[in-house]
Amino acid sequence: MKNFDYIFDQVVNSYADQNMFCVIIGAMDGVKHDHFTPYLRANKHWEALMVEPVPTYFEQLKENYKDREFLFENSAIGAEAGRAKITMIPEELVGTSLPQWCDGISTLVPDQSIIRNFKNVYVEQEINVITFNGLVNKHDILEINAIQIDAEGYDAKIFYDVWNAGFSPEIVNIEVVHMTDDDLSLIKNALMDSGYNILLHHDDMLAYR
């Protein structure tokens, strides 16, 4: 982990003097469970689109970044626009009867996520869903310089949407712990064939150029 953190820091800081537009998918409250957002705080000239589906966390996210003119989207990224049920741990159990990290495992695909181990306590909440193409059209996104995808089992599908839409950010940080071996291999090969360097940690993959 130390080596991953060191290289992550070196890579992201190498862009500190540039104007960066960052997309954070699964932003939660903009503070917890997140490698990337500390750099958004440090680099006041960077812009961002922050995407978080859970309404409570979305309100905390906006409050935590009320001093920045970021774009915010209270939706999950999915195959079709509309409404869906997200599986999540009740807030009152987080940090009390369950570990604090349980607030970061809300998912559209509970069978592919660690949340399946909490079937006796998890709940469902209805949320808004937007497609990735709908997201970029709604917010007029023409270029993405950095993207972080943390979607608890839906990560590979979102990456394919980003890639197929023609975006190739300089920095890609994506949660891979819930991916199939086939998806991980396809994504790694697509990135390496496009000239990215790859660094794998057991939960995440950093790709950079």
N, C-alpha and C positions, 0 to 999 in steps of 0.2 A: 504493500500500500504506500509506503514511504516513497518508493521510486515512482509510482504512478502519480502521486501528489506533486512530486518535484517536477516531473516532466509536464504535467498539466499546467502547473504554475508558469513554467518557462514558455510553453507554447502560447498560452493566453496572453501573458504579459508582453510577448513579442509584438502583439497587435495594439498595445496600449496607446500608441501615438496616432493610430488610424481611426477613421470614422467607421464604426461597426454597427450594423443593424442585426440584432440578435432575436431569435425566436425561441422562446422557452415553452415547451409543451409539457404540461404536467407541472406547472409552476408552484402549486400548492400555495403557501403563504409568502413565498419569495424569500424565505429564510432557512427553513429546515430541509434536510435531506437533499442538499443541492451543492454540487461542485461549482457551478458557473455563476450564480447570481452575486457572490461577493465581488466579482470583477465588474459587474454592472454598477455596483455601488462605488467602486474605486474610480471608475472611468466615467466621469459625469457627462462627457460628450457622446457616449454611446447611446444608441436608441434601442428600443425593444418592443416586441409584441409578446405579452405574457398570457398564456392560455391555461385556464384552470376550470374544471367542470363543477366542482363541489361549491355550492353557493357560499357556505360559511367561510371556507378557506379563500374563496375569491374575494370576499369583502376584506379579509385580513391582508390579502395580497395588495389590494388597492390602497389600503391604509398604510402599509409598510413602504409603498412607493408614491405616496401622495406628493412628494417633493419633486417627482420626475414626470415629464410629459410622455409617458409610455402609452402604448396601445394595450388594451385589455380585452380579453374574450372569455366570457363565462360559458364555455362549452367544452365538450369532449370532441376529439377528432374521430370520425367514423366513416363508414362506407357510404352512408346515406344521411342526409340532413333530417332532423326531426327530434323526437324525444326518445330517451332510453332510460333504463334503470342501471345506476352504478352501484356496485357492491362496496360497502365501506364499514369500518369499525365505528360504533357510536362514540362520539367525542367524550362522553362522560366516563368511558372505560379506558381511554388513552392516558397513560401515565399513572393510572390507579391500579386496577386489577390486570391491566395489560401494559406491555412495554410502550414507551413513548413513540418508538418508531412505527407503531401500528397506525398512526394517523397518516402515514405516507403510502398506504397500500390499497387505496381505493382503486377499483378496476371495473372495466366493462366485461372482462373475461375471467371470472373467478376461478374457473377450472384450470387456468394457465398461470395462476398467481399464488403466492404464498398465503393469500387470504383464505384459500380453501381449507387451511388448517384451523380456521376460526369459525367454522360453519355454525357452531352452536351460539355464536354471539353476533355475527355480522348482520347488517341490515341493508336494505335497498332504498335508494333515493332517486326520484325521477330528475333527470337533468336534460339540458339541451345538447344536441349533437349537430356538428357542422362538418362538412367534408373539408379536406385540406384545400382543394381548389376553391371552395366557397370561402374559406378563411382568408386566402390571399386576395381574392377578388373583393371581399367585404372591406378589407383594410388597405387595399391598394398597394400590395407588396410586390415590388418588381425585383428586388435583390435581397438575398439573405447571406450575411457574412459569417454568422455562427448560429448553430442550432443545437439545442439540447432536447432530447426526447426521453421522457420518463413516464411511460404510460402503462406500466404494470401488466405486461403481456400483450399489449397492442402495439408495441414499439416497432416491430418489423414492418407491419402494415403501414404505419405512418411513414417510416423511412422510404418504403417503395413509393408512396404517394409523393413525397418530397422529390425523390430522385426522378420519377417519371414526369414530374411537372417541369423538369429542366433546371432545378436549383442544384448548385454544387458549392455549398458554403466552405469557406476556408477552414472552419473548425466544426466538427461534428462530434458531439458527445451523446452516446445513446446507451440506455440500459439494455444489457444483453442477457441477464441472468435467466429470463423466462423464455428466451428464444429457443427454437429447435436448432439442432446442429445444421440442418439444411439451410435455414434462414440465415444463421450466423455466417456460414460459409459463402452464401450468395452475396451477402452484404459486404463482407470483407473483400471478396474478389472484385466486386464492382468498384469499391473505393480504391483498392490497390491498382487496378487497371487504369484508374483515372489519376494516378500519381500521388495518392495519399499515403502518408505514414500511418501505421496502425499500432496502437498500444492497448493491450487487453488487461483489464482487471477482472476479478471474478464476477462483479456486478455490471461493469461498464466497459465500453469501448470508446477510446478517443481516436479520432481520425483527423489528421491535419496536413496542411501543405505549406 
